[in-house]
């Protein structure tokens, strides 16, 4: 609208302010070491684990995990406590809407989950997944292999893709634990 028309219509020149587009926010919240201590505060040692799946395990993981967002680097550690193994600690990256969300997850020796921690978040929307109440929904789940967003794990309006992809990533890690790291003779939760 030009200034003369605005003056004629509204009696004064009108100024139009345009809000800038929301910038992508890149924030690092925790280091791997800090996440290890947050998820397994009672741990005495974290021993890196090399994950090597055979073809049968890869097919089973792909079939059971369901649709997955793109993943980045996945790392795992065996967690030792004062009296023996506590479980496993994982770091993974899943795409939120456009960029990776780096997160960490603990799985106890019995297969129950611990609440994930967000290490880095690089999206302009959806950072609400860092909310402790949302992350606690994963804790003590006995079978993370069947987690479904908006059914088992509440969705957050405005963070739908972040919720969906992080839930899928946790489901993937729970299946990976079950197929490759579960102690021999242990029953699946």
Secondary structure as GFF3:
##gff-version 3
##sequence-region A 1 189
A	DSSP	alpha_helix	3	10	.	.	.	ID=ss1
A	DSSP	beta_strand	27	28	.	.	.	ID=ss2
A	DSSP	alpha_helix	32	39	.	.	.	ID=ss3
A	DSSP	beta_strand	45	49	.	.	.	ID=ss4
A	DSSP	alpha_helix	55	65	.	.	.	ID=ss5
A	DSSP	beta_strand	75	80	.	.	.	ID=ss6
A	DSSP	beta_strand	85	95	.	.	.	ID=ss7
A	DSSP	beta_strand	100	108	.	.	.	ID=ss8
A	DSSP	beta_strand	117	121	.	.	.	ID=ss9
A	DSSP	three_ten_helix	127	130	.	.	.	ID=ss10
A	DSSP	alpha_helix	132	136	.	.	.	ID=ss11
A	DSSP	three_ten_helix	144	146	.	.	.	ID=ss12
A	DSSP	alpha_helix	160	176	.	.	.	ID=ss13
A	DSSP	pi_helix	177	181	.	.	.	ID=ss14
###
